[in-house]
Amino acid sequence: MIKTTQLENFRMYNLRNDPKQTTDVASENPEIFESMKRKMMQLHQEIVHEAIDWREFSWQEE
């Protein structure tokens, strides 16, 4: 459910040099990593805010 998802376990990979995503480079690029993480969390919050909470949705037959 979108409304209940939490973001965790962030990692950053250089897909050009490491397409199999074996080496987390977040600690080598902390400023870029934190910037990307903030943007991802902000986008996630926007999506959660706009999403329908299906737990509260009821199907009504006409």
C-alpha positions in Angstrom: 0.0 0.0 0.0 1.4 3.3 -1.0 0.0 5.1 2.1 1.9 2.8 4.4 5.3 2.5 2.6 8.5 3.7 4.2 11.7 4.4 2.5 14.8 2.8 4.1 18.1 1.1 3.2 19.3 3.8 0.8 22.2 2.9 -1.5 23.9 4.5 -4.4 25.6 2.8 -7.3 27.5 3.9 -10.4 25.5 2.1 -13.0 27.9 2.9 -15.8 30.9 1.3 -14.0 28.9 -1.2 -11.9 25.8 -2.3 -13.8 25.4 -5.3 -11.4 25.1 -3.0 -8.4 27.8 -4.7 -6.3 29.5 -1.6 -4.8 27.6 1.0 -2.8 29.4 4.3 -3.5 27.3 6.5 -1.1 30.1 7.0 1.4 32.5 8.1 -1.5 30.0 10.8 -2.5 28.1 11.9 0.6 26.9 15.2 -0.7 25.4 13.7 -3.9 24.0 10.8 -1.9 22.3 13.1 0.7 20.9 15.3 -2.1 19.5 12.4 -4.0 18.1 10.9 -0.8 16.3 14.1 0.1 14.8 14.4 -3.4 13.6 10.8 -3.3 12.0 11.3 0.2 10.3 14.5 -1.0 9.0 12.8 -4.1 7.8 9.8 -2.0 5.9 12.2 0.3 4.2 13.9 -2.6 3.1 10.5 -4.0 1.8 9.4 -0.6 -0.1 12.6 -0.2 -1.8 12.3 -3.6 -2.5 8.5 -3.5 -5.8 7.0 -2.7 -6.0 5.2 0.6 -7.4 1.9 -0.6 -7.9 0.7 2.9 -10.7 3.3 3.2 -12.2 2.5 -0.2 -15.4 0.5 -0.4 -16.8 -1.0 -3.6 -20.5 -0.1 -4.0 -22.5 -2.1 -6.5 -25.1 0.0 -8.4 
